Amino acid sequence: MLDWNPALYRRYEDERTRPAHELLARVPLTKATRVVDLGCGPGNSTELLVQRFPGADVLGTDNSEAMLLSARERLPQARFEFGDIATWAPASADAAPDLIYANAALQWVPDHESLIPRLFAALAPGGVLAIQMPDNRQEPTHRLMREVAAEAPWAEPIGDAERLRTELLGIGGYYDLLAPVAARVDVWHTVYQHPMASAVAIVEWVRSTGLKPFVDRLSPNLQASYLAEYEARVAQAYPARTDGKLLLAFPRMFIVAQKA
């Protein structure tokens, strides 16, 4: 997959940061020495962690050099490292974090049955694992991505569209993974309703995230035709409301688990 585009991602930064605020608000820590932001992106979520825990060593990790460059410019007081969430671990037992925070990142990482327990085990005693993931696979935005991708002439270069994003376990599945080993587990869903100016705006929103693996596999000509068809179907799926705007439902899943 091509590198991420921080500028495109930040066009809807307020909307993307709102769930990051709400995840952090439920973290039951009054202080922290070491904090890790997995999949930190351009640093919008890391900034919240720096503000919440001003004395902590805050580390952001991402597998996009472009995102890391943007994050370093934004937060020179924090540390940022290139890394893969699938293999990330603290440098040593003495460096176990008090908070592992992952906002809208783990949905790109496979094998949650082993990933989630491994991250939880990496915490210091009393530490917290805090996760937010988009849970919109069955929303029109994401169903239509796969539907268009399954049709000619886009199907062959895109391949199996069902495999381009990790299938989530469901909120009960994550609770069951963590409840036997955690002192407390807090899980919930929120469905955000974002008023959008047009179908073009909805496509712009998802193009920086969920749509990216689809269009990255296409030639420029096929990208243009795929996006045109996708936009037409989005316009049909999201009717205008009384003020002329389109209401984009965006479900998100939250998990906060604390170690004994």
C-alpha positions in Angstrom: 0.0 0.0 0.0 1.3 3.5 -0.8 2.2 5.8 2.0 -0.5 7.7 3.9 -1.4 11.3 3.1 -1.3 13.4 6.3 -2.9 16.5 4.7 -5.8 14.5 3.4 -6.3 12.8 6.8 -6.3 16.1 8.6 -9.1 17.6 6.5 -11.5 15.9 9.0 -9.3 16.1 12.0 -11.9 17.4 14.4 -14.2 14.5 13.6 -11.4 12.0 13.8 -10.1 13.4 17.1 -13.5 13.4 18.9 -13.5 9.6 19.5 -9.8 9.9 20.6 -10.9 12.4 23.3 -13.7 10.1 24.4 -11.5 7.0 24.6 -8.9 8.9 26.7 -11.7 10.2 29.0 -12.4 6.7 30.1 -8.8 5.8 30.9 -8.7 5.3 34.7 -5.2 6.6 35.3 -4.4 9.7 37.3 -0.7 9.7 36.3 1.6 7.8 33.9 5.3 7.4 33.5 5.4 5.8 30.1 2.7 6.1 27.4 2.6 4.6 23.9 0.4 5.7 21.1 0.3 2.9 18.5 -0.6 4.0 15.0 -0.2 7.6 16.0 -0.8 9.1 12.5 -0.1 12.8 12.3 0.0 13.2 16.1 -3.5 14.4 16.8 -4.1 11.6 19.3 -0.5 11.8 20.7 -1.2 15.5 21.4 -4.1 14.5 23.7 -1.8 12.1 25.6 0.9 14.8 26.1 -1.7 17.1 27.5 -3.2 14.5 29.8 0.1 13.2 31.1 2.5 16.2 30.9 5.3 14.5 32.8 5.2 11.2 30.9 7.6 9.8 28.4 5.2 9.7 25.4 6.1 7.5 22.4 4.2 7.5 19.1 4.7 4.7 16.6 3.5 4.4 13.0 4.5 2.6 9.8 4.1 5.7 7.7 7.2 8.0 7.4 4.9 10.8 6.1 2.7 10.5 9.2 5.7 10.5 11.5 7.2 13.6 9.8 3.9 15.4 10.4 3.7 14.2 14.0 7.3 15.3 14.8 6.6 18.8 13.4 3.5 19.0 15.5 4.9 17.7 18.8 8.7 18.1 19.0 8.5 17.3 22.8 7.3 13.7 22.1 9.2 10.8 20.7 8.1 9.1 17.4 9.4 5.9 15.9 8.7 3.9 12.8 7.2 0.5 13.8 4.7 -2.2 13.0 2.0 -2.7 15.5 1.9 -6.4 14.7 5.4 -6.9 16.1 5.7 -3.9 18.5 6.9 -4.6 22.1 8.5 -2.6 24.9 12.3 -2.3 24.7 12.5 -4.2 28.0 10.5 -5.2 31.0 11.6 -2.1 32.7 10.1 0.0 29.9 6.6 -1.5 30.2 4.1 1.3 29.6 1.4 2.4 31.9 -0.8 3.1 28.9 -1.0 1.6 25.5 -3.3 3.7 23.4 -4.5 2.8 19.9 -7.0 5.1 18.3 -8.3 4.0 14.9 -5.2 1.8 14.2 -5.8 -1.8 15.1 -8.4 -2.4 12.4 -5.5 -2.5 10.0 -3.6 -5.2 12.0 -4.5 -9.0 11.6 -4.9 -11.7 14.2 -6.6 -9.9 17.0 -7.0 -13.2 19.0 -3.2 -13.0 19.7 -2.5 -9.3 19.2 -4.9 -8.0 21.9 -3.7 -10.4 24.7 0.0 -9.7 23.7 -0.5 -5.9 24.0 -2.3 -6.3 27.3 0.5 -8.5 28.7 3.1 -5.8 27.8 1.6 -3.3 30.2 3.1 -2.4 33.6 1.1 -3.5 36.7 -2.0 -1.4 36.9 -1.5 -0.3 33.3 -4.3 0.3 30.8 -4.9 -0.8 27.2 -7.2 1.6 25.4 -8.5 0.9 21.9 -10.9 2.6 19.5 -11.6 1.0 16.1 -14.1 2.0 13.4 -16.8 -0.6 13.2 -18.3 0.5 9.9 -17.7 -2.5 7.7 -21.4 -3.0 7.1 -22.1 0.7 6.6 -23.0 1.8 3.0 -19.6 3.5 2.6 -17.7 0.3 3.2 -20.2 -2.1 1.6 -20.1 -0.1 -1.6 -16.3 -0.1 -1.6 -16.4 -3.9 -1.8 -19.3 -4.0 -4.2 -17.6 -1.8 -6.8 -14.3 -3.6 -6.3 -15.9 -6.9 -7.2 -16.9 -5.6 -10.6 -15.0 -5.3 -13.9 -12.7 -3.6 -14.7 -11.6 -3.1 -11.1 -11.9 -6.6 -9.7 -8.7 -8.1 -11.1 -6.2 -5.5 -10.0 -7.9 -5.0 -6.6 -8.2 -8.7 -5.8 -10.1 -10.1 -2.9 -11.7 -7.0 -1.4 -12.9 -8.9 1.6 -9.3 -9.3 2.8 -8.3 -5.6 2.6 -9.3 -4.9 6.2 -9.2 -7.0 9.4 -12.5 -8.6 10.4 -13.3 -7.4 13.9 -14.2 -9.9 16.6 -17.3 -8.1 17.9 -17.5 -6.3 21.1 -18.3 -9.5 23.1 -15.3 -11.2 21.5 -12.9 -8.5 22.8 -14.5 -8.6 26.2 -14.0 -12.4 26.4 -10.3 -12.0 25.4 -9.6 -9.6 28.2 -12.0 -10.3 31.0 -10.1 -13.4 32.3 -6.8 -11.5 32.7 -7.9 -7.9 33.4 -8.9 -6.3 36.7 -11.6 -4.4 34.8 -12.9 -4.2 31.2 -15.0 -1.4 29.8 -16.4 -1.9 26.3 -18.9 0.2 24.4 -20.2 1.4 20.9 -20.8 4.9 19.7 -22.5 5.7 16.4 -21.4 9.2 15.4 -23.6 11.1 12.9 -21.5 13.4 10.8 -23.3 16.0 8.6 -21.4 16.1 5.3 -21.7 18.6 2.5 -22.0 16.1 -0.4 -21.2 12.6 -1.7 -17.9 14.1 -2.8 -17.1 15.0 0.8 -17.9 11.5 2.0 -15.6 10.0 -0.6 -12.9 12.5 0.4 -13.3 11.4 4.0 -12.9 7.7 3.4 -10.3 8.0 0.6 -7.7 8.9 3.3 -8.5 5.7 5.3 -10.8 2.8 4.4 -10.8 3.4 0.6 -7.1 3.7 0.4 -6.2 0.0 -0.1 -8.7 -0.2 -2.9 -7.6 2.8 -5.0 -3.9 2.2 -4.3 -4.0 -1.0 -6.4 -5.4 0.7 -9.4 -3.8 2.6 -12.3 -4.7 6.3 -12.6 -7.4 5.7 -15.2 -8.9 2.9 -13.2 -8.8 4.9 -10.1 -10.7 7.7 -11.8 -13.4 5.3 -13.0 -13.6 3.4 -9.7 -14.0 6.7 -7.7 -16.7 8.0 -10.1 -18.7 4.8 -9.8 -18.3 4.7 -6.1 -19.3 8.3 -5.6 -22.4 7.8 -7.7 -23.5 4.9 -5.4 -22.6 6.8 -2.3 -24.9 9.6 -3.5 -27.8 7.1 -3.8 -27.1 5.6 -0.4 -27.0 8.9 1.5 -30.1 11.0 0.7 -30.0 14.8 1.4 -31.5 15.9 4.7 -33.7 18.9 5.2 -30.7 21.3 5.2 -29.2 19.7 2.1 -26.5 17.8 3.9 -25.9 14.1 4.0 -25.8 12.3 7.4 -22.9 9.9 7.6 -23.3 7.3 10.3 -19.9 6.2 11.7 -20.0 3.4 14.3 -16.9 3.0 16.5 -16.0 0.4 19.1 -14.2 1.3 22.3 -12.2 -1.0 24.7 -10.5 0.0 27.9 -8.9 -2.8 30.0 -6.8 -2.3 33.2 -4.2 -4.7 34.5 -4.3 -5.7 38.1 
